[in-house]
Amino acid sequence: MIDPNGIYYLGPKGSFTNEVAEIFEGDKIPKRTITEVFNSITDNSIGIVPIENSIEGPVHETLDNLFKNEEIYVNYEIEKEIKLVLAVNPSVNSLNDIEVIYSHSHAINEAKETLSKYNFTNFVPVESTSTAALYASKQKYSAAICSEYAANLYNLKIILRDINDSINITRFIVISKKLMEDGDKTMVMFTVPHKPGALYKVLEKFYNNNINLTMIYSRPLKSIPWQYYFYLEFEGNIKDNKVKVTLEEIRNITSMLKIKGSFTKLQYQVSNYLS
Amino acid sequence: MIDPNGIYYLGPKGSFTNEVAEIFEGDKIPKRTITEVFNSITDNSIGIVPIENSIEGPVHETLDNLFKNEEIYVNYEIEKEIKLVLAVNPSVNSLNDIEVIYSHSHAINEAKETLSKYNFTNFVPVESTSTAALYASKQKYSAAICSEYAANLYNLKIILRDINDSINITRFIVISKKLMEDGDKTMVMFTVPHKPGALYKVLEKFYNNNINLTMIYSRPLKSIPWQYYFYLEFEGNIKDNKVKVTLEEIRNITSMLKIKGSFTKLQYQVSNYLS
């Protein structure tokens, strides 16, 4: 089923998504953006991207691509705890030597409180935590907030561990052109007619059919200011009779309905699912 | 009512929020972050921050601060179309001279398609569009994607106008410690008990009382992974009887309910509301 030459993931090499991709056997190809991961997927390849973070919430670029790319479905989800370290260029001998700290803006926010006791002020946001590690490897007296994995990849010295201000878990999804009907949860995306109670009436169908929602979120349609599409996850899979009935019912009261498939949760620790 | 020394806004000077703040008379004080605007507000001052963008959706830092700061309420909303320009350091004589383009990552995304026909590739994300203008003013052969206002403030040359890929409107709010009960719309934030249909039952009250929702959004609680709070806006004000009844009803079925007040829409073009 899986093309071993086609596991596309949100890079660069050393990213958190790269770590998650390591549970799959086969050639892994980093892409610069989530959109490029979606655009790379062929009939026989898969993609791996983050979809939600317990601190920052859903990842908009992933949602917007799922909504836009009708032929791409969600097959698995994988949760991973994100642990940040402060890693430095080998020129740094003490914390006082650090002139600049690179990281993704989210990671900077997530470590800010912990790092504030060391009086660092010069944080520079870059594309990703692994890009930050790359920069820190090239510039004297610089540091990165990144994963241990990225720090090792770029030969940085780890001088502080567990610098997250609070627990931080990211949920990743495996996407492909294959619609799966088995699994623990199902994802749909939809728009509703612009009239009172339209969203309420959709949720009513789930409630009346005894289906538990696990996620509801809204995203701007962009093309029309202040109009939103909704992203919903719920328990059960497409083969369940009550799910079938519900999807039929909501098809009549939504203006656009995209069924993104059912999916199973994979455990991060276990390796080589596809071997 | 308004302390003329206390109009705090999301800076730096030259930001889109700064432009909106100009409709108010009195001393305006830029703050580096949205959180700092919230933290600066005293009994007699106001704050101005963005809350939603028609392309990017709600502004998370604003929502999270509204949720966290119980004593801060929403008094007005103001919509403004965001028009981006490409502005250059005076050293730049033609598009080919541009070596680097600074901007906020959102603005880079919003102008990417339009700018792609000029073959620019070296975009560097910085804190804000006005910071980008500041950088471009200091560095030869650099440019910024920013507002005309910021370009003029930093003496840049505007070489391309209307570079947004699509229409882009930002909604700003005026916040203070005063709960307002008059206005066109009302904002509430709440959490629901962790049981099936909990959100549905809240929306049911609005539907049954004939109140139109204009916005629903969810944000992670952070303290507990995968638990969310909801942010709701609806038509009507707190003095309306049906709003009063609805708020009483949902108080019983939410686990935490924060009423952020009713508010009126101000027109951007009109100046000096408070004079």
Boltz contact constraints between the chains, C-beta under 6 A:
constraints:
  - contact:
      token1: [A, 54]
      token2: [B, 220]
      max_distance: 6.0
  - contact:
      token1: [A, 54]
      token2: [B, 225]
      max_distance: 6.0
  - contact:
      token1: [A, 55]
      token2: [B, 222]
      max_distance: 6.0
  - contact:
      token1: [A, 57]
      token2: [B, 219]
      max_distance: 6.0
  - contact:
      token1: [A, 57]
      token2: [B, 220]
      max_distance: 6.0
  - contact:
      token1: [A, 169]
      token2: [B, 225]
      max_distance: 6.0
  - contact:
      token1: [A, 196]
      token2: [B, 212]
      max_distance: 6.0
  - contact:
      token1: [A, 197]
      token2: [B, 207]
      max_distance: 6.0
  - contact:
      token1: [A, 200]
      token2: [B, 203]
      max_distance: 6.0
  - contact:
      token1: [A, 200]
      token2: [B, 207]
      max_distance: 6.0
  - contact:
      token1: [A, 203]
      token2: [B, 200]
      max_distance: 6.0
  - contact:
      token1: [A, 207]
      token2: [B, 197]
      max_distance: 6.0
  - contact:
      token1: [A, 207]
      token2: [B, 200]
      max_distance: 6.0
  - contact:
      token1: [A, 212]
      token2: [B, 196]
      max_distance: 6.0
  - contact:
      token1: [A, 217]
      token2: [B, 218]
      max_distance: 6.0
  - contact:
      token1: [A, 218]
      token2: [B, 217]
      max_distance: 6.0
  - contact:
      token1: [A, 219]
      token2: [B, 57]
      max_distance: 6.0
  - contact:
      token1: [A, 220]
      token2: [B, 54]
      max_distance: 6.0
  - contact:
      token1: [A, 220]
      token2: [B, 57]
      max_distance: 6.0
  - contact:
      token1: [A, 222]
      token2: [B, 55]
      max_distance: 6.0
  - contact:
      token1: [A, 225]
      token2: [B, 54]
      max_distance: 6.0
  - contact:
      token1: [A, 225]
      token2: [B, 169]
      max_distance: 6.0
